[in-house]
Amino acid sequence: MSPALPAVSPVPSSRRVGPRWMTVFTLAWLAIWTVQLTPVQLLLPLQLDTAEDDWISGVISSGFVLGIGGLAGIVAGPLAGALSDRARVGGRRRRPWAIGGVLVTAVFLVVTGFSEGPWAVGAAWVGVSIGVSVSSAAFTALIADQLPTTQRGAAAAAVGSSQAVGIVLGVGLVVLLGLGIRDGYLLLAAVIAVVGTAAALLLPDPHAVVDTLPGKSDRRLLASLRDRDFAWMLSGRLVTNIGNALGTALFLFFLLHGLHKETTVAQDNLLLLIVVYTLFVVLASVVTGVLSDRTGNRRTLTILATFVQAASGVVIAVVPTFEATMVAAALMGLGYGAFSTVGLAFAADLLPDEKDHARDLGIVYVTAALGQLIGPVLGAGLVALVGGFWLVFSVAAVLSLVGGGLTALARQPARDPLPQPKPRPRWSRRPDAAPR
């Protein structure tokens, strides 16, 4: 067995936070995931869908748009995180970037709603992706900035469960309210502008002091990739997220052209699948987040989650029916809920330098976001290759297992020692104790 790494040194100011902090933090991520994933799951496929006799070109256009957005996010997230790490003494480190990111997201969601054609929609979606990456880097950094290791699993559970709930909230509002594509984007823009800004203002962001500025740390943007365990964790996170995106991002196209559902029926079925997926994501996120905080063995839980996710791809590839897809959605929710939650806490434990939290957690976020955006591009190519969806779900299962194998190569850090009660002095005794 590989030896355990030295315990992660928490930031000196990291103390346990209360329910108010967790609630606001959860709302921030709920807004972020809602505005990012609702277009991915529903609005962009509807916006770029083509006629039945040429439906593959619509899948390819959707993959193209998401792919160029992902490339923009790769640069924006870590760069914004690195710049926020280097705030001047007395300045705010995370809040300006969080607010700026949510406002950029809101503006470009409106622009996307008014765009037509793959090129215009793709250019607008780049702006959305940049805004989401910047704000996500700022909010993610708060986990390592302000939380002890014994609360990072709970915070990661908030991020993971918010992801699934955000899809239900966004898609549910658009479908149940009967909103068109443009109105859907306007609603999402209002959500991120109001909730995101309020969360950034309510969450604490202490002024930067000398001790939090990078002194002798390696200031190169990708310096943390030189850390062996951090690099293996990132690789596993990227590959597993690609597998998840292959299994989820093309659901609407699968319902429309794989199971041959009418558009309205496909939208209703998509909402039902998302609800099932969400229930199991939330369940897995809460249970595994708490369990990982208590046991400290996040790596094992992360690896097991990839096996469950892989099972979902096998089910739907072997039995391509709507009923089997419901089962696959439940398995995918269990696997990905556990992976995203415990994996994020595992990443926070592996941060190489406490003075570069936002930079390195920005990279962690990008690997997850990039996986979710590479997936549709790869999926579009696989659909075009075989003219159907069986290869998509088969590759999703394989990539999930590969991601688990890469994660296993990262060593589990030793836990910070739990505080021990002070021993009572031998000479002290209770006032009512009888003399010997």
Secondary structure, DSSP 8 states (H G I E B T S, - for coil): ----B------TT-----HHHHHHHHHHHHHHHHHHHHIIIIIHHHHH---GGGHHHHHHHHHHHHHHHHHHHHHHHHHHHHHHHT--TTSBSSHHHHHHHHHHHHHHHHHHHT--SHHHHHHHHHHHHHHHHHHHHHHHHHHHHH--HHHHHHHHHHHHHHHHHHHHHHHHHHHHTT--HHHHHHHHHHHIIIIIHHHHHHS---B--GGGS-SSS--STTGGGGSHHHHHHHHHHHHHHHHHHHHHTTHHHIIIIIS---HHHHHHHHHHHHHHHHHHHHHHHHHHHHHHHHH--HHHHHHHHHHHHHHHHHHHHHS-SHHHHHHHHHHHHHHHHHHHHHHHHHHHHT-S-GGGHHHHHHHHHHHHHHHHHHHHHHHHHHHHHHTSSHHHHHHHHHHHHHHHHHHHTS--B------------TT---TT----
